[in-house]
Amino acid sequence: MLKLPFIKNQHTLRTQTVLLRKVDMHTVDEILQLQEKVVSSLTDSDLFVPFERKDLLALFACEDNLLLGVFDEDGELIAFRAASVCGDDFDEVLPYLDEQYHAVPKMLLAGAFVDPAYRSNRLQRKMIEYTLTWAYARGIKLFFTLIHPDNAASLKSVTSLGFEPYRHLIIYTHNHDRLLLVKMFP
């Protein structure tokens, strides 16, 4: 668990300390509710491919995956991050990495979203930093993620942490336009 101070709710202008912690499958309903809130606030629905319940349950089924939540002082989920080392998304993206990366321990930053009231607090960045530290301590050296090319906020977050554009893809069953970005530790 990690305390994050000075997080501002953009709607109420109230500043508070929030908690970043690993979540378990008991939070699936909360994750889906937050996701719906985020999706309904988007002007371009293709910016984000929503998780289905079965996707989240599959992520939780692999104990080596990392699923994080950020909770406000009232215990409400305000941000979510999934990172996987196995699963359908991981397996779907893996073939797009060159052979030089095949033997390197790797992790997919599989998705993240933040309650619209808590944007501009760098929560996505803080969840990525936590994920990188946690996974690197477990021997993971290569991180990769998919982001819509027009999602400027997400691109800024990951590139500021050293992720570099690697390949442009049309991926997933609904043919989503995505940039594949990678970060490699020595």
N, C-alpha and C positions, 0 to 999 in steps of 0.2 A: 504494500500500500504506500502511496506517495501523496503527500499533501501539496496542493497547488494553491498558493495564496493569491489574492488580488484579482480574482476572476469576476468580471463584470457582466451582469445580465443587461443586455442592451435595451430591453423593454422597460425594466423597472429601475435601471441605473444603480441597482444595489450591488455592492462589491462583497465577495465572500471567499472563503476558503473551500475548495472542492477536493474530492479524493479520487485519485486514479488507482484502480485496482483490477486484478484479474476477475473475470466473471465466469459463472458456470451456467449450465443449461437451465437452471431455475430462472435465469433472467431473459429467456427467449421472448416471452410476451412483451417485456419492457423494451427489448431491442426492436421488436417489430413495431411497437407503438411509436417509438422515437423515429424509426425509419419512415413511417407513414407521415409523420409531422414534417420531416425533412423533405421527402419526395413531394408533398403537396405544396411546399414553398418554392420549388424549383420553377424557373421560367422555361427551361429546356429539360424535358424529362430524360433525354438521352445522356445527360451528364453523369448519371448514376444508374447502375443496374442493381435494382433492389435484391436483397436476399429473400429467399423463400424460407419458410419454417424448416423444410427438409435440408436446405443448404446450411443453416445454422446448426442444426442437430448433427449434421455430418462433420462440421468443423469442430464441434465439441467432442465428437467421438474419437478424434485423434488427439491423444493426450499431449503430443509434442507441439500442437498448435497453440498460439497465444491469442486470447480474446480479452480485450480490455474495455472497461467502462469508466467514465468519469461521472461522479455523482455529486449533486449539489448538497448543501447543508441539510436539506429536507430528505435526502436519500433518493432523489429523483435522478434517473439516468439522463445525462445531458450530452454525452458523446460516446461513441463506440468505435473500436478498431479491431479488425480481424487480421491475423497474420498466420499463414499456414506453411507447413512443410509437407503436407499430404492432403489429398482431397481432389475433387473434380476440377475446381478452378486451377489449382496447382498443376495438375496433370495436363490441363488444356493449354496452359501457357508454356510449359516446359519445352515442347518441341521448337519453340521460336528462339530459344537460347542456343548460341553456337556450341559446337562440340567442346571447345576449350573450357566451358563451364560445367560440363556434365558430371565430373567427379568432385566438384566443389560443393560442400554443404551449403544449402540455399534455403531462402524463405521468401514467400510471396506475401507482400502487403496487400491483402485480398479485399480490403474495403474499409472505409471509414466515413462517419458522418457526425455532424455536430448540430445540436438544436439551434435553429436560427437566432434565438435570443442570446446565445452564447458565442456567436461567431466573433471574430476579431480578437480573440483571447489567445490565439496560437495553440489551441487545444490539439488540433491535428498534429502540429509539429511536436508538441510535448509527448503525445502518444507514440509517434514515430521514434523519437529519441529514446523513450523507455524501451520500445520494442527492439531497437538496434542494440542497446546495451544488454538487455536480457538475452537475446539470441546470440550475440557475439560471445558472451560468457559461456554459452553452450556449444561453441565451436562453429557457428554459422558465419560464413565469410561473404556470401553473395546474397544481396537483397534485390528483389525486382518488384515492380508494380505496374499496373495499367491505369492510365488516366485519359479522359477525353481531352483532345487537343485544345478545346475551348474552355476547359476548367482552369482558369488562370490562378485561382486561389490554391488549388491542390498542386498544380505544377510549381508554383512559387514555393510552397512548403517543402516539397521533396527535392527540388533542385537546390534550395538553400542548404540542404543537408548532404549534398554531394551526389545525388542521383543524377545520372546523365541520360538523355534520350538515346535509345538504342535501336529501336525499330518502330515503324508505323504499321499498325495491324487493323484488319477488319476481323473481329473475333466474336465469339459467343454465338449462341443459336439465333440471335436476332440481328446479326451482322453489325455490331457496334464498332464505331470508329474509336481507336484507342492508340495512345503512345505507350510503348513498353520502355520503361526507364530502369536502369540498373545502378547499383552501388556495390563496389567490391572493396573489401578490406584486405590488406596484405597478410 
